[in-house]
Amino acid sequence: MTNPALTVGCFPYDTTRSLFDGSVSADGIDITMKTAATLPEIFDRLIRGNEFDVAELGLTFYLRLLETGLPFVALPIFPNRVFRHSCVFVNTHSGITEPGDLAGKTIGEFGTFGQDSGVWAKGILMDEYGFKPEESRWVIGGLEHPSAPFDFIPHPHPAEVDLTVAPEGKTLSVMLDAGEIDALFSANVPQCVLDGSPNVARLFPDFEPLERDYYRRTGVFPIMHTIVVRRDLLRDRPGIARHVYRAFSEAKDVAADRYRQNRRLYEVQTMVPWMNALVERNDALFPEDWWPYGIAANRTALDTYLRYHWEQGLSARQWRIEDVFAPELLDT
């Protein structure tokens, strides 16, 4: 009898590398790993192309589609987490020097109002600085290539939010550099910043101490993406959720062990100067598992995200963790 097979769509992070090279497997399941040049392409191929049995999906993409009967269920596996004070960029001629200055300004966002990075950045600014998204104007477009808003998800937003689409042929990066938008909430660093444009800076230039302080105070390491599995597989193959969970967890642990072991070698395999110092600082800040999966270790972060998603008008109701994740893994 042949082993059951799964096609998995995911980005090749260090925490998933062992799944891609086959050194970690899923308990008698033949896994075929696939990826794409960009994460939205993976999401599109999952949602519209029905290409994967298991796949990485942005939390906001999942929650928007959950309300319309998405045929996937989330597992508490979180392959993409990033602190997001650093994701707000401003035109240096816009007069924006602090969060309060965003009121009345025009802000760009890639693909949709409320990408996962934007949900977190807006939520943090709302909680800690009194930011109100409805007091700004929002432009949705492509970051480095002209594109319309994502056409494979719904685009809910509060009626009081002034929302438009970027002009045809325009990119948000170029518009920010030219001062056609005043600010940008972006999961990726725009090319104008990488090119050293004097017209663009971060809202929080010294973001690392702010993000570390945010973690110390809240215990929240922001979660961007989850892993989803087809509902029919959960029904027809009892236990598959735990098999997938164990495989992703083992792959993550392999990556973590690699960093721990390489401290002896000053993390020289990365070729990043002072990487060993960064790892040591992180060891002092985080628990032993920097990147935990499961519900228990992530309840605060998940509750925070679900609250932000609802407060920003992206959900019809405030979802509960128990509504969102596979019941058989709520005990993780």
MIDREN-606865 format. One record per residue: y, x, z of N, C-alpha, C in turn. Coordinates in steps of 0.2 Angstrom, whole numbers, plus 5000, padded with zeros to 4 digits. Last residue first. Example, Ala and Ser with C-alpha at 12.3 -4.5 7.8 and 13.67 -1.06 7.14 Angstrom:
<nodes>
498950645035499550685036500050645039/497250665039497850625039498450665039/
</nodes>
This chain:
<nodes>
511149855110511249935109511849955113/511049725110510849755116510949835116/511249675097511749665102511649705109/510249685088510549745090511149735095/509849555084509349595087509649665089/511049495079510849475086510349525089/512249595070511549565070511249555077/513949545073513349595072512749555073/514849435075514949485070514349525068/514749355086514749325080514649365074/514849445097514149415096514149375089/516149485096515649535094515049495092/517149345089516849385095516349435092/518649325081517949335081517749365087/519949215081519749275084518949285085/520149135065520049135072519849205075/520449175052520649105054520549095062/521149335050520549295052520849225054/522349385048521849405043521249365045/523449385057523349325052522849345047/523549475067523949495060523849435055/522749425076523449425078523849435071/521449455070521749385071522449385072/521449595071521349565064521549485065/521649625084522149645079522049605073/520449575089521049545091521649565086/519549665083519449595082520149555084/519949785089520049775082520049695080/519649765102520349775100520449765093/518249745102518649695104519449705102/517949875097517849825093518249755095/518349955108518649965102518549905097/517549905118518249905119518649905112/516249925114516449855115517249855115/515550045111516150025107516449955108/514450055119514950115119515550095115/513749935116514049945123514550005123/513349935103513849885105514149915112/513150075091512950025096513549985099/513650255091513550185088513250135093/514950375095514350325097514350265092/515450505094515450465088514950405089/515250605103515950585101515950525097/514350605117514250585110514950565108/514950655128514450695125514350675117/516650605127515950605131515550645126/518150705124517650655122517050655127/518850815129519150755129518650695128/518050935128518450915134518650845135/517750925115517150925120517450905127/518950955109518650885108518050875113/519151085112519651035114519350965114/518051135105518051145112518551095115/518451105092517751085095517751085102/519551185091519651115090518951085093/519051315092519451295097519551215097/518251325080517951325087518351295093/519251325071518851265071518451265078/520051435068520051395074519751335075/519951405050520151445056520251405062/518451345043519151325045519351365051/517151375039517751415036518451385037/516051315043516551265041517151305037/515251415049515051385043515551335039/515851455061516051495055515851455048/515951415074515951365069516051395062/515651525082516351505081516451455075/514251525085514551565079515251555077/514151445095513951515096514251555091/514451325089514951345094514751425095/513351275082513751325079514351345083/512751185091512451255090512851305087/513651085089513551115096513251185095/513551055076514251075078514151115085/512251015075512451065071513151095074/512250895083511850955085512051025082/512950815075513250835081512850895084/512050795064512650825063512950855069/510950735071510850805068511550835067/511550615075511450665080511250735077/511650555062512250575066512150625071/510350535060510750575055511350595059/509950445070509650515070510050565065/510750335067510850365073510550445073/510150295054510850325054511050355061/508850265060508950315055509650345054/509050165069508850225071508950285066/509550065060509950095066509750155068/508450045052509050065049509550095054/507549995062507350055058508050085055/508249885066508149935071507950005067/508249805055508849815058508749875062/506849775053507149825049507849845051/506249685061506249755064506649805059/505549585049505749595056505749665058/505949545034505649605037505849615044/506549425031505949435029505549495031/507849425038507349375039506649385037/508349545034508349535041507849475042/508449515020507949565023507849565030/509349415020508649395018508149455020/510549485023510249435027509549415026/510749655020510649595017510249545022/511849745031511149735028511049665025/513149865034512849795033512149795030/514049965044513549965040513249895040/515849985045515249965048514649975042/517450065047516850045043516250025047/518350105057518550085051518050045047/518850115074518250105069518550075063/519750225085519750175080519150175075/519250245100519250285094519150235088/519950205116519750175109519850235104/520350235128519650245127519450225120/521650225132521350165130520550175129/522150355136522350295140521950225138/521550445128521450455135521650385139/521950395115521250395117521150395125/523350425116523050355115522350345117/523250565117523550525123523250455122/522850585104522450605110522650565116/523950535097523250505096522750525102/524950625101524950555102524350515102/524450755097524550735104524650665106/524450725083523850735087523950725094/525750705077525350645078524750665083/527150745074526650785078526150725081/527750645066527550715063527050745067/527550495063527450535069527250605067/527950455050528250425056528250465062/527850605039527550555043528050525048/528950605024528650635030528250575034/529750635009529250605013528950635019/530550725002530750655002530250615007/530050844999530550835005530750765006/528350864995528950824993529450825000/527050924995527650954999528350924997/525950874989526350914985526950944989/525550794999525150854998525550904994/526450694998526450735004526050795003/526150644985526850674986526850714993/524850594987524950654984525650684985/524550525004524850524997524950594994/523050525013523750565012523950555005/522350365015522350425012523050455012/522750245021522150285024522050355021/524450205024523950235020523350265023/525850125023525350135028524750145023/527550185020526850175017526350175023/529250145017528650175021528050155018/530150105007530350145013529850175017/530050114990529850084996530050135002/530850194982530850124980530450074985/530950324984531350284989531350204987/530150404978530750394974531250344979/529050414986529350474985530050464982/528550284985528850314992529250374990/528250274972528750234974529050254981/527150364971527750384967528350334970/526250294980526450364981527150384978/526050174973526450174980526650244981/526450164956526050184961526450184968/526750054942526950094947526450104953/526249974932526350044930526550084936/527149824938526549854933526749924932/527649834955527749824948527249854944/526549774968526949824965527049814958/526749614975526349654971526749714968/527349554991527349554984526849614981/527749455005527249505002527249494994/528249425020528549435013528149485010/527549315032527549385029527749385022/527349185035528049215036528049285034/526049155033526549135028527249165029/524949295035525349245038525849225033/523549305023524149335027524549285029/522049345014522449305019523049345022/521349365001521949405004522349365008/519549404998520149354999520749395002/518949524986518949494993519549444993/518949574974518349554976518349534984/520149634969519949564967519249544969/521449714977520749704976520549634974/522949714967522649704974521849694972/523049824953523149764956522849764963/523649994951523149944951523349884955/524050154946524250084946523650034946/523550274957523450254951523650174951/523750304970523950364965523850334958/523750174976524050234979524250284974/524150014970523750064970524150124973/524849884981524749914975524249974975/526049774989525249794988525149824981/527349775000527149784993526449814993/528249685012527649725010527549725003/529649695023529349665017528749715015/529649645041529649695035529449665029/529349555051530049585050530149635045/528049535051528449485048529149505047/527549645060527449645053527949595049/528349705073528249645070528149645063/528249825087528249815079528049745078/528149865100528449805098528549785091/527449975103528149985101528449925099/526149945107526449995110527250005109/525649835099525549845106525949885110/526149865086526349805089526249805097/525549995083526249985084526549925087/524249955084524450005089525249995089/524249865073524049845079524349885085/524549945062525049895064524849865071/523450035062524150055063524650005065/522349945060522449985066523150005068/522649885048522549845054522649885060/522750005040523349965041523249915047/521450035040521850085042522550055044/520849925033520649945040521149995043/522249835025521649875025521449895032/523249735025522849735031522149775029/523549675010523849675016523349675022/522749784998522749725002523249735008/522949904991522449864989522449794992/523949995002523450004996522949944996/525649955005524949965008524449955002/527349995009526849985004526149985008/528849905015528249955016527649935011/530549905018529949885013529449935014/531349845033531149895028530549865023/531449765044531949755038531849805032/530849885055531049815054531549815048/530650015057530349985052530549915050/531350065068531750065062531350035056/530450065078530850005078531250005072/529750195077529450125075529950075074/530950305070530550285075530250215073/531650335058531450395063531050375068/532250285044531650275048531550335052/533150305033533350295040532850275045/532650345021532650275023532950255029/532450475017533150445016533150375018/531150505019531550535023532350515023/529950375019530450405015530950435019/528450395029529150365028529550405023/526850345033527250385030527950355028/525550325044526150295043526650345040/524450385050524350355043524950325041/524350435062524550485057524550455050/523850345071524550355071524850405065/522450335069522850305064523650315065/520850415069521450395073522050385068/519450345062519950395061520550365066/517750335056518250315062518750365061/516350285049517050305047517450285053/515150225052515150295049515850325048/514450145064515150155062515250225059/513350015067513350085065514050095062/512849885071513349925075513349995074/512749795056512449825061512949875065/513149635049513349695051512949725056/512449555035512549555042512749625044/512749465020512549525023512749515031/513249365011512549365012512349435016/514649275017514449335015513649345016/515449155019514749155018514449215015/516749165022516549125016515849125014/516949235033517149165034516949125027/516549355029516149325034516249245034/517549405022517049375018516549345023/518349465032518649415027518049375024/517449555038517749495042518049445037/517249645028516649615030516949545034/518549695026518149665020517649625023/518749755039519149695036518849665030/517749855039517749795044518149735041/517049915024517649905029517549845033/515349965023515849915021516449915027/513850035017514450045021514949995019/512349945016512849985013513449985018/510749895009511149915015511749955012/510449864996510149825001510549835008/511649854982511349884988511049834993/512249774972511849834970511449864976/513149674970512449654973511949714972/514349674964513749694960513149684963/515249624974515249594967514549614963/514849704985515049634985514949594979/514449834981514049794986514249714985/515449874973514749874970514249834975/516549864982516449824976515749814973/516149964991516249894993516249854987/516150084982515550064986515649984988/517550074979517050064974516350044977/518150104991518250034988517750024982/517850244992517550194996517550124993/517450334977517950314982517550254986/516350384970516950424970517450404976/514850344979515350334973515950384975/513050344982513750344984514250334978/511450304988511950304983512650314986/509750344993510450344994510950344988/508350254995508750284990509450284992/506950265006507750255005507950294999/505550185011505850235006506550215005/505050185028505450145022505650195017/504450245038504050215033504350175028/505750265046505150245049504750205043/506850325038506850265041506150235042/507350505039507050445035507050385040/508050655036508050605041507850545036/508050735025507850765031507750715037/508650685013508050665015507750695021/509950705010509550765008508850745010/510550585015510550605008510050655006/510250595028509950535025509950555017/511050705032510350705033509950645029/512350655030512050705026511350705026/513050575039512550545035512150595030/513950655045513450615049512950575045/514750705035514250755039513750715043/514650575022514950615028514450665031/514550515008514150565011514550605016/514550335010514950395008514550455011/513350225003513650255009514050315006/512050115000512650134998513150165003/510350114998510850115003511450145000/508950024995509450054992510050054996/507250035001507950015002508450054998/505549985001506050024998506749995000/503949995009504549955007505150005005/502650105003503150085008503650045005/501150034996501750074995502250055001/499450045000500050005000500650045000/
</nodes>
